[in-house]
Amino acid sequence: MDGETTLEGVDTSVDSGNADATADLGSCSGAMSRGETCEITMQVTAYEPGPYSGVLTVETSAGETLTVPFSGQAVGDDPTATTSPAPETPEPTDPTPTIDPTESPDPGIT
């Protein structure tokens, strides 16, 4: 297995901005030969608009540490914001009947 290495672990750190980053080895499992490629999956979650930056770090079975800087600009919605549905409009009720005080419910009583 001369010339092959295995990616042992991946980590992320955010240096600036209000954000979190996560990563996993994606398709980078098993021994890899020199020049072979694979894809590491990384996701950044920003909590407010603005710039962010950080470092993706990968450790290999050969004892090497590979670092890749990343940066971006967060725009748009706050992921913690929620919306509430509009309150329901109540169904209309029958109008309350009105009684004319000059009319008596019992004949002969006034």
N, CA, C and O atoms as a GROMACS GRO file, in nm:
protein
  440
    1MET      N    1   0.082  -0.119   0.000
    1MET     CA    2   0.000   0.000   0.000
    1MET      C    3   0.086   0.125   0.000
    1MET      O    4   0.046   0.228   0.054
    2ASP      N    5   0.202   0.116  -0.060
    2ASP     CA    6   0.292   0.229  -0.068
    2ASP      C    7   0.227   0.344  -0.145
    2ASP      O    8   0.169   0.323  -0.251
    3GLY      N    9   0.236   0.464  -0.090
    3GLY     CA   10   0.179   0.581  -0.157
    3GLY      C   11   0.032   0.604  -0.129
    3GLY      O   12  -0.027   0.696  -0.184
    4GLU      N   13  -0.029   0.521  -0.043
    4GLU     CA   14  -0.170   0.540  -0.011
    4GLU      C   15  -0.184   0.596   0.130
    4GLU      O   16  -0.100   0.572   0.217
    5THR      N   17  -0.289   0.672   0.149
    5THR     CA   18  -0.319   0.728   0.281
    5THR      C   19  -0.470   0.727   0.300
    5THR      O   20  -0.547   0.716   0.205
    6THR      N   21  -0.510   0.738   0.424
    6THR     CA   22  -0.652   0.743   0.460
    6THR      C   23  -0.678   0.874   0.531
    6THR      O   24  -0.599   0.917   0.615
    7LEU      N   25  -0.789   0.937   0.498
    7LEU     CA   26  -0.828   1.058   0.571
    7LEU      C   27  -0.890   1.012   0.703
    7LEU      O   28  -0.988   0.938   0.704
    8GLU      N   29  -0.832   1.056   0.812
    8GLU     CA   30  -0.870   1.010   0.946
    8GLU      C   31  -0.982   1.093   1.009
    8GLU      O   32  -1.066   1.039   1.080
    9GLY      N   33  -0.983   1.220   0.984
    9GLY     CA   34  -1.083   1.305   1.047
    9GLY      C   35  -1.089   1.441   0.982
    9GLY      O   36  -0.996   1.483   0.913
   10VAL      N   37  -1.200   1.509   1.006
   10VAL     CA   38  -1.220   1.642   0.951
   10VAL      C   39  -1.281   1.730   1.059
   10VAL      O   40  -1.361   1.684   1.141
   11ASP      N   41  -1.243   1.856   1.059
   11ASP     CA   42  -1.294   1.950   1.158
   11ASP      C   43  -1.305   2.088   1.093
   11ASP      O   44  -1.239   2.116   0.993
   12THR      N   45  -1.388   2.172   1.151
   12THR     CA   46  -1.402   2.309   1.103
   12THR      C   47  -1.392   2.404   1.220
   12THR      O   48  -1.425   2.369   1.334
   13SER      N   49  -1.347   2.524   1.193
   13SER     CA   50  -1.351   2.630   1.293
   13SER      C   51  -1.386   2.760   1.221
   13SER      O   52  -1.338   2.786   1.111
   14VAL      N   53  -1.470   2.840   1.284
   14VAL     CA   54  -1.510   2.970   1.230
   14VAL      C   55  -1.431   3.075   1.305
   14VAL      O   56  -1.440   3.086   1.428
   15ASP      N   57  -1.352   3.154   1.230
   15ASP     CA   58  -1.265   3.255   1.291
   15ASP      C   59  -1.334   3.389   1.310
   15ASP      O   60  -1.306   3.460   1.406
   16SER      N   61  -1.426   3.423   1.218
   16SER     CA   62  -1.493   3.551   1.228
   16SER      C   63  -1.635   3.539   1.175
   16SER      O   64  -1.664   3.454   1.091
   17GLY      N   65  -1.723   3.625   1.226
   17GLY     CA   66  -1.864   3.622   1.187
   17GLY      C   67  -1.944   3.537   1.284
   17GLY      O   68  -1.889   3.455   1.357
   18ASN      N   69  -2.073   3.558   1.282
   18ASN     CA   70  -2.163   3.484   1.370
   18ASN      C   71  -2.216   3.363   1.293
   18ASN      O   72  -2.325   3.369   1.235
   19ALA      N   73  -2.138   3.253   1.292
   19ALA     CA   74  -2.174   3.136   1.213
   19ALA      C   75  -2.117   3.010   1.276
   19ALA      O   76  -2.026   3.016   1.359
   20ASP      N   77  -2.172   2.897   1.236
   20ASP     CA   78  -2.120   2.765   1.272
   20ASP      C   79  -2.091   2.691   1.143
   20ASP      O   80  -2.156   2.716   1.041
   21ALA      N   81  -1.994   2.600   1.147
   21ALA     CA   82  -1.962   2.519   1.029
   21ALA      C   83  -1.945   2.374   1.073
   21ALA      O   84  -1.890   2.345   1.179
   22THR      N   85  -1.993   2.282   0.989
   22THR     CA   86  -1.976   2.140   1.013
   22THR      C   87  -1.925   2.075   0.885
   22THR      O   88  -1.945   2.128   0.775
   23ALA      N   89  -1.858   1.961   0.900
   23ALA     CA   90  -1.807   1.890   0.783
   23ALA      C   91  -1.801   1.742   0.813
   23ALA      O   92  -1.790   1.701   0.929
   24ASP      N   93  -1.809   1.661   0.707
   24ASP     CA   94  -1.785   1.518   0.720
   24ASP      C   95  -1.704   1.471   0.600
   24ASP      O   96  -1.692   1.543   0.500
   25LEU      N   97  -1.649   1.352   0.609
   25LEU     CA   98  -1.560   1.302   0.505
   25LEU      C   99  -1.629   1.269   0.374
   25LEU      O  100  -1.561   1.237   0.276
   26GLY      N  101  -1.761   1.274   0.369
   26GLY     CA  102  -1.833   1.254   0.244
   26GLY      C  103  -1.789   1.127   0.173
   26GLY      O  104  -1.802   1.017   0.228
   27SER      N  105  -1.736   1.139   0.051
   27SER     CA  106  -1.694   1.023  -0.028
   27SER      C  107  -1.548   0.986  -0.004
   27SER      O  108  -1.492   0.906  -0.079
   28CYS      N  109  -1.486   1.042   0.099
   28CYS     CA  110  -1.342   1.021   0.124
   28CYS      C  111  -1.318   0.911   0.226
   28CYS      O  112  -1.259   0.935   0.331
   29SER      N  113  -1.363   0.790   0.197
   29SER     CA  114  -1.340   0.680   0.290
   29SER      C  115  -1.246   0.578   0.228
   29SER      O  116  -1.239   0.565   0.106
   30GLY      N  117  -1.174   0.507   0.312
   30GLY     CA  118  -1.080   0.407   0.262
   30GLY      C  119  -0.948   0.468   0.220
   30GLY      O  120  -0.928   0.589   0.227
   31ALA      N  121  -0.857   0.380   0.176
   31ALA     CA  122  -0.724   0.424   0.134
   31ALA      C  123  -0.733   0.496   0.000
   31ALA      O  124  -0.808   0.457  -0.090
   32MET      N  125  -0.656   0.602  -0.010
   32MET     CA  126  -0.654   0.682  -0.133
   32MET      C  127  -0.511   0.690  -0.185
   32MET      O  128  -0.416   0.708  -0.108
   33SER      N  129  -0.496   0.676  -0.316
   33SER     CA  130  -0.365   0.689  -0.379
   33SER      C  131  -0.335   0.835  -0.406
   33SER      O  132  -0.425   0.919  -0.413
   34ARG      N  133  -0.206   0.865  -0.420
   34ARG     CA  134  -0.164   1.002  -0.452
   34ARG      C  135  -0.233   1.046  -0.581
   34ARG      O  136  -0.233   0.972  -0.679
   35GLY      N  137  -0.293   1.166  -0.580
   35GLY     CA  138  -0.361   1.221  -0.697
   35GLY      C  139  -0.509   1.185  -0.704
   35GLY      O  140  -0.583   1.243  -0.784
   36GLU      N  141  -0.553   1.089  -0.623
   36GLU     CA  142  -0.695   1.051  -0.622
   36GLU      C  143  -0.775   1.163  -0.556
   36GLU      O  144  -0.726   1.229  -0.465
   37THR      N  145  -0.899   1.185  -0.601
   37THR     CA  146  -0.983   1.290  -0.545
   37THR      C  147  -1.107   1.232  -0.479
   37THR      O  148  -1.148   1.119  -0.508
   38CYS      N  149  -1.164   1.309  -0.391
   38CYS     CA  150  -1.291   1.275  -0.326
   38CYS      C  151  -1.356   1.406  -0.284
   38CYS      O  152  -1.296   1.513  -0.297
   39GLU      N  153  -1.479   1.398  -0.233
   39GLU     CA  154  -1.551   1.520  -0.192
   39GLU      C  155  -1.579   1.516  -0.042
   39GLU      O  156  -1.631   1.418   0.011
   40ILE      N  157  -1.544   1.626   0.024
   40ILE     CA  158  -1.576   1.646   0.165
   40ILE      C  159  -1.698   1.737   0.168
   40ILE      O  160  -1.704   1.837   0.097
   41THR      N  161  -1.794   1.702   0.252
   41THR     CA  162  -1.917   1.780   0.264
   41THR      C  163  -1.902   1.880   0.379
   41THR      O  164  -1.863   1.843   0.489
   42MET      N  165  -1.932   2.006   0.351
   42MET     CA  166  -1.922   2.110   0.453
   42MET      C  167  -2.046   2.199   0.445
   42MET      O  168  -2.094   2.230   0.336
   43GLN      N  169  -2.095   2.240   0.561
   43GLN     CA  170  -2.211   2.330   0.566
   43GLN      C  171  -2.183   2.442   0.665
   43GLN      O  172  -2.135   2.418   0.775
   44VAL      N  173  -2.214   2.564   0.623
   44VAL     CA  174  -2.200   2.681   0.710
   44VAL      C  175  -2.340   2.734   0.738
   44VAL      O  176  -2.420   2.752   0.646
   45THR      N  177  -2.368   2.759   0.865
   45THR     CA  178  -2.495   2.819   0.906
   45THR      C  179  -2.463   2.955   0.969
   45THR      O  180  -2.403   2.962   1.076
   46ALA      N  181  -2.504   3.061   0.902
   46ALA     CA  182  -2.482   3.196   0.952
   46ALA      C  183  -2.605   3.241   1.032
   46ALA      O  184  -2.718   3.209   0.996
   47TYR      N  185  -2.580   3.314   1.139
   47TYR     CA  186  -2.689   3.359   1.226
   47TYR      C  187  -2.726   3.505   1.206
   47TYR      O  188  -2.824   3.553   1.263
   48GLU      N  189  -2.648   3.575   1.128
   48GLU     CA  190  -2.681   3.714   1.094
   48GLU      C  191  -2.607   3.750   0.965
   48GLU      O  192  -2.504   3.690   0.933
   49PRO      N  193  -2.659   3.846   0.892
   49PRO     CA  194  -2.592   3.887   0.767
   49PRO      C  195  -2.452   3.942   0.796
   49PRO      O  196  -2.427   4.002   0.901
   50GLY      N  197  -2.363   3.920   0.702
   50GLY     CA  198  -2.227   3.972   0.714
   50GLY      C  199  -2.124   3.870   0.674
   50GLY      O  200  -2.157   3.756   0.642
   51PRO      N  201  -1.998   3.910   0.676
   51PRO     CA  202  -1.891   3.820   0.635
   51PRO      C  203  -1.859   3.716   0.743
   51PRO      O  204  -1.882   3.739   0.862
   52TYR      N  205  -1.807   3.602   0.699
   52TYR     CA  206  -1.758   3.499   0.791
   52TYR      C  207  -1.636   3.434   0.728
   52TYR      O  208  -1.618   3.439   0.606
   53SER      N  209  -1.551   3.373   0.810
   53SER     CA  210  -1.436   3.300   0.759
   53SER      C  211  -1.397   3.194   0.860
   53SER      O  212  -1.433   3.201   0.977
   54GLY      N  213  -1.323   3.096   0.812
   54GLY     CA  214  -1.280   2.987   0.898
   54GLY      C  215  -1.182   2.897   0.827
   54GLY      O  216  -1.128   2.931   0.721
   55VAL      N  217  -1.158   2.780   0.888
   55VAL     CA  218  -1.062   2.684   0.836
   55VAL      C  219  -1.121   2.544   0.844
   55VAL      O  220  -1.178   2.505   0.946
   56LEU      N  221  -1.107   2.469   0.734
   56LEU     CA  222  -1.140   2.327   0.728
   56LEU      C  223  -1.009   2.253   0.749
   56LEU      O  224  -0.912   2.279   0.678
   57THR      N  225  -1.003   2.160   0.846
   57THR     CA  226  -0.882   2.086   0.877
   57THR      C  227  -0.906   1.937   0.858
   57THR      O  228  -1.006   1.884   0.907
   58VAL      N  229  -0.815   1.868   0.786
   58VAL     CA  230  -0.825   1.725   0.762
   58VAL      C  231  -0.696   1.659   0.810
   58VAL      O  232  -0.586   1.704   0.778
   59GLU      N  233  -0.711   1.551   0.888
   59GLU     CA  234  -0.597   1.473   0.937
   59GLU      C  235  -0.586   1.346   0.854
   59GLU      O  236  -0.687   1.283   0.822
   60THR      N  237  -0.462   1.307   0.818
   60THR     CA  238  -0.441   1.185   0.738
   60THR      C  239  -0.372   1.078   0.821
   60THR      O  240  -0.313   1.106   0.926
   61SER      N  241  -0.380   0.954   0.771
   61SER     CA  242  -0.313   0.843   0.840
   61SER      C  243  -0.161   0.855   0.831
   61SER      O  244  -0.089   0.789   0.906
   62ALA      N  245  -0.110   0.938   0.740
   62ALA     CA  246   0.034   0.961   0.727
   62ALA      C  247   0.083   1.067   0.825
   62ALA      O  248   0.201   1.104   0.824
   63GLY      N  249  -0.007   1.118   0.910
   63GLY     CA  250   0.031   1.218   1.009
   63GLY      C  251   0.030   1.360   0.955
   63GLY      O  252   0.075   1.452   1.024
   64GLU      N  253  -0.020   1.380   0.835
   64GLU     CA  254  -0.027   1.514   0.777
   64GLU      C  255  -0.155   1.584   0.823
   64GLU      O  256  -0.257   1.521   0.849
   65THR      N  257  -0.146   1.717   0.833
   65THR     CA  258  -0.262   1.800   0.860
   65THR      C  259  -0.281   1.891   0.740
   65THR      O  260  -0.194   1.972   0.708
   66LEU      N  261  -0.394   1.878   0.675
   66LEU     CA  262  -0.427   1.961   0.560
   66LEU      C  263  -0.525   2.068   0.605
   66LEU      O  264  -0.623   2.037   0.673
   67THR      N  265  -0.501   2.194   0.569
   67THR     CA  266  -0.592   2.302   0.606
   67THR      C  267  -0.635   2.377   0.482
   67THR      O  268  -0.556   2.402   0.390
   68VAL      N  269  -0.762   2.412   0.480
   68VAL     CA  270  -0.820   2.487   0.369
   68VAL      C  271  -0.900   2.603   0.427
   68VAL      O  272  -0.997   2.579   0.498
   69PRO      N  273  -0.860   2.727   0.400
   69PRO     CA  274  -0.940   2.840   0.448
   69PRO      C  275  -1.069   2.853   0.367
   69PRO      O  276  -1.073   2.820   0.248
   70PHE      N  277  -1.174   2.902   0.432
   70PHE     CA  278  -1.300   2.931   0.363
   70PHE      C  279  -1.353   3.064   0.412
   70PHE      O  280  -1.325   3.107   0.524
   71SER      N  281  -1.432   3.129   0.327
   71SER     CA  282  -1.494   3.255   0.365
   71SER      C  283  -1.618   3.275   0.280
   71SER      O  284  -1.634   3.212   0.175
   72GLY      N  285  -1.705   3.362   0.327
   72GLY     CA  286  -1.828   3.389   0.253
   72GLY      C  287  -1.898   3.511   0.308
   72GLY      O  288  -1.852   3.576   0.402
   73GLN      N  289  -2.009   3.541   0.248
   73GLN     CA  290  -2.092   3.655   0.288
   73GLN      C  291  -2.232   3.603   0.314
   73GLN      O  292  -2.297   3.552   0.222
   74ALA      N  293  -2.281   3.614   0.437
   74ALA     CA  294  -2.416   3.570   0.471
   74ALA      C  295  -2.516   3.680   0.438
   74ALA      O  296  -2.495   3.796   0.473
   75VAL      N  297  -2.622   3.643   0.370
   75VAL     CA  298  -2.730   3.735   0.338
   75VAL      C  299  -2.862   3.666   0.365
   75VAL      O  300  -2.868   3.543   0.374
   76GLY      N  301  -2.969   3.744   0.378
   76GLY     CA  302  -3.101   3.683   0.387
   76GLY      C  303  -3.154   3.668   0.527
   76GLY      O  304  -3.120   3.743   0.619
   77ASP      N  305  -3.238   3.566   0.540
   77ASP     CA  306  -3.316   3.545   0.662
   77ASP      C  307  -3.233   3.492   0.776
   77ASP      O  308  -3.131   3.426   0.757
   78ASP      N  309  -3.281   3.521   0.896
   78ASP     CA  310  -3.226   3.467   1.018
   78ASP      C  311  -3.283   3.326   1.035
   78ASP      O  312  -3.405   3.311   1.038
   79PRO      N  313  -3.198   3.220   1.047
   79PRO     CA  314  -3.251   3.085   1.056
   79PRO      C  315  -3.332   3.060   1.183
   79PRO      O  316  -3.407   2.962   1.190
   80THR      N  317  -3.318   3.149   1.285
   80THR     CA  318  -3.394   3.129   1.408
   80THR      C  319  -3.529   3.201   1.404
   80THR      O  320  -3.611   3.183   1.494
   81ALA      N  321  -3.554   3.281   1.300
   81ALA     CA  322  -3.681   3.353   1.291
   81ALA      C  323  -3.792   3.256   1.253
   81ALA      O  324  -3.775   3.166   1.170
   82THR      N  325  -3.905   3.278   1.314
   82THR     CA  326  -4.021   3.194   1.282
   82THR      C  327  -4.138   3.286   1.249
   82THR      O  328  -4.142   3.402   1.289
   83THR      N  329  -4.232   3.232   1.178
   83THR     CA  330  -4.353   3.308   1.149
   83THR      C  331  -4.471   3.233   1.207
   83THR      O  332  -4.471   3.110   1.215
   84SER      N  333  -4.569   3.308   1.247
   84SER     CA  334  -4.690   3.248   1.303
   84SER      C  335  -4.802   3.261   1.201
   84SER      O  336  -4.809   3.360   1.128
   85PRO      N  337  -4.889   3.162   1.197
   85PRO     CA  338  -5.002   3.175   1.104
   85PRO      C  339  -5.094   3.288   1.148
   85PRO      O  340  -5.103   3.320   1.266
   86ALA      N  341  -5.162   3.347   1.052
   86ALA     CA  342  -5.256   3.454   1.083
   86ALA      C  343  -5.370   3.396   1.166
   86ALA      O  344  -5.413   3.284   1.142
   87PRO      N  345  -5.420   3.473   1.264
   87PRO     CA  346  -5.531   3.421   1.345
   87PRO      C  347  -5.654   3.400   1.257
   87PRO      O  348  -5.678   3.473   1.161
   88GLU      N  349  -5.730   3.298   1.293
   88GLU     CA  350  -5.851   3.269   1.216
   88GLU      C  351  -5.956   3.376   1.241
   88GLU      O  352  -5.969   3.428   1.352
   89THR      N  353  -6.029   3.409   1.137
   89THR     CA  354  -6.140   3.503   1.149
   89THR      C  355  -6.260   3.424   1.200
   89THR      O  356  -6.297   3.323   1.141
   90PRO      N  357  -6.322   3.471   1.311
   90PRO     CA  358  -6.435   3.395   1.363
   90PRO      C  359  -6.552   3.397   1.265
   90PRO      O  360  -6.574   3.493   1.191
   91GLU      N  361  -6.626   3.287   1.267
   91GLU     CA  362  -6.744   3.277   1.182
   91GLU      C  363  -6.847   3.378   1.231
   91GLU      O  364  -6.861   3.398   1.351
   92PRO      N  365  -6.920   3.443   1.139
   92PRO     CA  366  -7.022   3.538   1.184
   92PRO      C  367  -7.134   3.464   1.258
   92PRO      O  368  -7.169   3.351   1.224
   93THR      N  369  -7.187   3.530   1.357
   93THR     CA  370  -7.297   3.472   1.434
   93THR      C  371  -7.428   3.536   1.389
   93THR      O  372  -7.430   3.643   1.328
   94ASP      N  373  -7.539   3.468   1.421
   94ASP     CA  374  -7.669   3.525   1.388
   94ASP      C  375  -7.688   3.651   1.469
   94ASP      O  376  -7.648   3.657   1.586
   95PRO      N  377  -7.749   3.753   1.408
   95PRO     CA  378  -7.771   3.876   1.484
   95PRO      C  379  -7.866   3.850   1.600
   95PRO      O  380  -7.957   3.768   1.592
   96THR      N  381  -7.842   3.923   1.708
   96THR     CA  382  -7.929   3.912   1.825
   96THR      C  383  -8.062   3.978   1.793
   96THR      O  384  -8.065   4.094   1.750
   97PRO      N  385  -8.173   3.906   1.815
   97PRO     CA  386  -8.303   3.968   1.784
   97PRO      C  387  -8.331   4.085   1.879
   97PRO      O  388  -8.292   4.082   1.995
   98THR      N  389  -8.396   4.184   1.829
   98THR     CA  390  -8.436   4.298   1.912
   98THR      C  391  -8.586   4.289   1.936
   98THR      O  392  -8.663   4.249   1.848
   99ILE      N  393  -8.625   4.327   2.053
   99ILE     CA  394  -8.767   4.324   2.090
   99ILE      C  395  -8.815   4.467   2.103
   99ILE      O  396  -8.753   4.550   2.169
  100ASP      N  397  -8.926   4.493   2.039
  100ASP     CA  398  -8.988   4.624   2.049
  100ASP      C  399  -9.058   4.629   2.184
  100ASP      O  400  -9.145   4.547   2.210
  101PRO      N  401  -9.022   4.725   2.271
  101PRO     CA  402  -9.083   4.730   2.405
  101PRO      C  403  -9.233   4.756   2.401
  101PRO      O  404  -9.300   4.732   2.502
  102THR      N  405  -9.287   4.802   2.292
  102THR     CA  406  -9.431   4.824   2.286
  102THR      C  407  -9.506   4.696   2.257
  102THR      O  408  -9.628   4.688   2.274
  103GLU      N  409  -9.432   4.592   2.213
  103GLU     CA  410  -9.499   4.466   2.188
  103GLU      C  411  -9.477   4.377   2.310
  103GLU      O  412  -9.366   4.368   2.362
  104SER      N  413  -9.581   4.313   2.354
  104SER     CA  414  -9.574   4.226   2.469
  104SER      C  415  -9.579   4.081   2.420
  104SER      O  416  -9.657   4.051   2.330
  105PRO      N  417  -9.498   3.992   2.476
  105PRO     CA  418  -9.500   3.854   2.432
  105PRO      C  419  -9.634   3.786   2.469
  105PRO      O  420  -9.675   3.692   2.402
  106ASP      N  421  -9.700   3.833   2.575
  106ASP     CA  422  -9.829   3.776   2.614
  106ASP      C  423  -9.939   3.876   2.581
  106ASP      O  424  -9.934   3.992   2.622
  107PRO      N  425 -10.038   3.829   2.507
  107PRO     CA  426 -10.147   3.922   2.476
  107PRO      C  427 -10.217   3.969   2.604
  107PRO      O  428 -10.240   3.891   2.696
  108GLY      N  429 -10.250   4.091   2.606
  108GLY     CA  430 -10.323   4.147   2.720
  108GLY      C  431 -10.234   4.206   2.827
  108GLY      O  432 -10.284   4.273   2.919
  109ILE      N  433 -10.103   4.183   2.818
  109ILE     CA  434 -10.012   4.242   2.918
  109ILE      C  435  -9.942   4.358   2.851
  109ILE      O  436  -9.888   4.345   2.741
  110THR      N  437  -9.944   4.473   2.917
  110THR     CA  438  -9.876   4.589   2.864
  110THR      C  439  -9.782   4.650   2.963
  110THR      O  440  -9.716   4.750   2.933
   0.00000   0.00000   0.00000
